[in-house]
Amino acid sequence: SVMSCYSTMHLKASCRSRGIFYKQMPIGREGAYGTLAHLQSDEAKHTLIELLWQAKRRRAAFLGRDEVWRNDHRLAIADVLTMHGHEVRHICPGGEFEKHERLERLPDWLMTEEERLRKLEKQRKAGELQQLKKSSTSDRSTEAVARLLVAEREELDVGRELRDAENQTQLKFTQQRLARLQRIANDKGALAKGKTLTSVPQFIKDEAVAQAAWADERKKEKQLQAKKEQAGPTDGGSAEVATGSCNEAEKEEAVLLVECVVCGKTHPWNHLVANDGVCPQCVEPHSPDTTTDTQVALPPEVQCRKCAQEMPWSTLELGDGLCPACFEATREEVSLSGEASNSAASTAASSEDTPLTNVPTSTGFKSRWGKARHFMELEARVQPDT
């Protein structure tokens, strides 16, 4: 087991008090199948690159667990760095330095580490490893409780833990962890295992209470869910049917209903959009009666006043009975005749010195209908009466 003086928080606080930058980047964890297998991964390579970058800027060191480097996993890291041309010196227990030389062969306990961890993982997945079970005898339980009450528990300063957070994310997770420890201490009291919190602020206590309330609510929800599952599929089926009917009703309410242009009946818009607002019954009737009604109700077609071309009245209405082509031709004729009359009127006014009212040619109209009406009046003035 790792001693308390080598814990991450203790090392970080001790290094900070001495002006030393400390960062934890573990190599050789069990999930990576040991040190040698982990050194082949991209994660370990990036860690070594950062270590070398720090070493170029200032004096750097990487730590192990054993005082003697030959019995520690850090000798594999030193061997890899030496292989790439870097100088590594080991700090001996007496304080002197020992330069690392490449090893011809690594120790057997390091070479067989990956095989041992993979075998252990297979046994764990196969269920061959037996889990330790607690004793149910009263004397052992009493002895365990007495030992727990007598043992000195390590104190954890909450204020220091919060101050050691380097960013907002670490502060958030640290606060949640401290609130969880406070909630366990509130529930179990003196029998709570782990560290004892000291200098606990009020907001940590409030968050612990909120966590306990949330845990109770989740427990009640799980119990209700278990009861519903045990009730049988009938209740669940009826609930699903009711939910499905509600969803269908909501979908029906969400459908846009529009009246048909011809018959005036209400239909969904997706039925009318293909025929520009006309329902399928009016477009393709099934009986002669409906054919007659549909033909009468459809928008009428009217002949143009000049070219006699049949067009819908909605198109001819803008030109007061003229199609767009005739309307434009008439407009050009009116503009030419207007210019001629204006020039003649100006000549007569200059010779006789008598006022003459010219035909206005302003084009500032408020609507298309007013514009069309204006040109029709000009045409009636210019053309002789028949």
NORMO-V859980 format. One record per pair of residues at least 12 apart in sequence whose C-alpha atoms are under 6 Angstrom apart, sorted by the first residue. I is the first residue (numbers start at 0). J is the second residue. If there is no record, write none. Layout:
I:J  I:J
This chain:
32:113  32:116  33:112  33:113  78:101  87:99  152:194  153:194  154:194  154:195  154:196  155:195  155:196  155:197  156:197  157:198  157:199  178:203  178:206  178:207  182:207  255:267  255:268  256:268  259:276  259:277  259:278  260:276  260:277  261:296  281:293  300:312  303:320  303:321  303:322  304:320  304:321  318:371  333:378
